[in-house]
Amino acid sequence: MSVIHVNQIRAQIKKLYEGKIDLSDVNASGSDLDNFFLTRGLAAYSVQFLAATDVDGAATSVTDGGGDNGIDALYYDDTEKVLYLVQAKWIHSGVGEPDNGEVKKFVAGVRDLFNMRFERFNQKINSKRDIVVKALNDPYTKYVVAVSYTGLSHLSQSHY
């Protein structure tokens, strides 16, 4: 992905989510705060695209923060019976991919969530506990587990 594409995605995320992404738990300023916003915005944008939900629904799906166990966004579409779990990584250069440790943390987090080990998660995910339990207990629920990042690699190819 070129820097031009990364800048276009940045502009779209700012346009859609400025003031809508919760950053109250972030103790940073300047470019560090912007990095948190962009990562969370990318997670929201991924949910919005995958689940075809609105901006507000996507923004409230963000669970990124300390103790998120690798899950940066969680959204359940009750009508379609689909639980979306997203990990997002903002890569400024447009080159690279999430490192192996980050992906392993996400996989472990998904496993913990599927096993309803809520004590391993932050308050943002625990606030969605009832939704998650409902989704996991419904035999018709489908699951979309996605890693979204602004880098170019051959990590995977989606045919969604």
C-alpha positions in Angstrom: 0.0 0.0 0.0 1.4 3.4 -0.9 1.7 6.4 1.4 -0.9 8.0 -0.8 -3.4 5.2 0.1 -2.6 5.4 3.8 -3.2 9.2 3.6 -6.5 8.7 1.9 -7.6 6.2 4.5 -6.4 8.6 7.3 -8.5 11.4 5.7 -11.6 9.1 5.5 -11.2 7.9 9.1 -10.9 11.5 10.4 -13.9 12.6 8.3 -16.1 9.7 9.6 -14.9 9.2 13.2 -13.5 12.5 14.5 -15.2 13.1 17.9 -16.9 9.7 17.8 -14.1 7.3 18.9 -13.7 7.1 22.7 -10.1 8.2 23.6 -10.9 8.9 27.3 -8.7 6.0 28.5 -5.6 7.3 26.5 -3.0 9.2 28.3 -1.1 10.7 25.3 -0.9 13.8 23.2 0.2 14.9 19.8 1.2 12.1 17.4 0.8 9.4 20.0 -2.8 10.4 20.5 -3.3 10.5 16.8 -1.9 6.9 16.5 -4.5 5.7 19.0 -7.2 7.5 17.1 -6.1 6.1 13.8 -5.9 2.5 15.0 -9.3 2.7 16.7 -10.7 4.4 13.6 -9.4 1.7 11.4 -11.0 -0.9 13.7 -14.3 1.0 13.4 -14.0 1.4 9.7 -13.4 -2.3 9.3 -16.5 -3.1 11.3 -18.5 -0.5 9.3 -17.4 -2.1 6.0 -17.7 -5.7 7.0 -21.0 -5.4 8.9 -22.5 -2.7 6.7 -23.4 -0.7 9.8 -23.6 3.0 10.4 -20.8 5.2 11.6 -22.1 5.4 15.2 -22.5 1.6 15.4 -19.0 1.1 14.2 -17.6 3.7 16.5 -19.2 2.1 19.6 -17.8 -1.3 18.5 -14.3 -0.2 19.4 -12.8 -2.1 22.4 -9.1 -1.2 21.9 -7.2 -0.3 25.1 -5.3 -1.9 27.9 -6.6 -5.4 28.6 -8.3 -5.8 25.2 -6.6 -9.2 24.8 -6.0 -8.3 21.1 -9.6 -7.5 20.2 -9.8 -3.9 19.0 -13.5 -4.0 17.9 -16.4 -6.3 18.7 -19.8 -5.9 16.9 -22.8 -8.2 16.8 -25.4 -7.9 14.0 -28.4 -9.4 15.7 -30.5 -9.4 12.5 -27.9 -11.3 10.5 -26.6 -13.3 13.5 -22.9 -12.4 12.8 -20.3 -11.6 15.5 -17.4 -9.5 14.1 -14.1 -9.4 15.9 -11.4 -7.1 14.6 -7.7 -6.4 15.3 -6.4 -3.3 13.7 -2.9 -2.0 13.2 -2.1 1.4 11.8 1.1 1.3 9.8 2.1 4.8 8.7 4.6 3.8 6.0 2.1 1.5 4.2 4.7 -1.3 4.3 4.7 -4.3 6.5 2.2 -6.3 8.5 1.3 -6.9 12.2 4.0 -8.9 13.9 3.6 -12.5 14.9 3.1 -11.7 18.6 0.2 -9.3 17.9 -1.6 -11.9 15.8 -1.0 -14.6 18.4 -2.4 -12.3 21.1 -5.5 -11.7 18.9 -6.0 -15.4 18.4 -5.6 -16.1 22.1 -8.1 -13.3 22.8 -10.6 -14.8 20.3 -10.2 -18.2 22.0 -10.7 -16.6 25.5 -13.8 -14.8 24.3 -15.3 -18.0 22.8 -14.6 -19.7 26.1 -16.3 -16.8 27.9 -13.3 -15.9 30.0 -14.4 -12.4 30.5 -12.0 -11.8 33.4 -9.3 -11.7 30.8 -10.8 -8.6 29.2 -11.1 -4.9 29.8 -14.3 -3.0 30.7 -15.0 -2.2 27.1 -15.4 -5.8 26.2 -17.1 -6.7 29.5 -19.7 -4.0 28.8 -20.7 -6.1 25.8 -20.8 -9.3 27.8 -24.6 -9.9 27.4 -24.3 -9.4 23.6 -21.4 -11.8 23.4 -23.1 -14.5 25.5 -26.2 -14.2 23.4 -24.2 -14.5 20.2 -22.1 -17.4 21.5 -25.2 -19.3 22.8 -27.1 -19.0 19.5 -26.3 -22.0 17.2 -27.0 -19.8 14.1 -24.4 -17.2 14.9 -21.6 -16.9 12.3 -18.2 -15.4 13.1 -16.1 -13.0 11.2 -12.6 -12.7 12.6 -10.5 -10.1 10.8 -7.1 -8.4 11.0 -7.1 -5.0 9.4 -3.9 -3.0 8.7 -2.5 -0.3 6.5 0.4 -2.2 5.2 1.3 -4.2 2.2 2.1 -7.9 2.6 1.1 -11.3 1.6 -0.4 -12.2 5.0 -3.7 -13.2 3.5 -6.0 -12.5 0.6 -9.7 -12.0 1.3 -12.5 -13.1 -1.0 -15.3 -11.8 1.2 
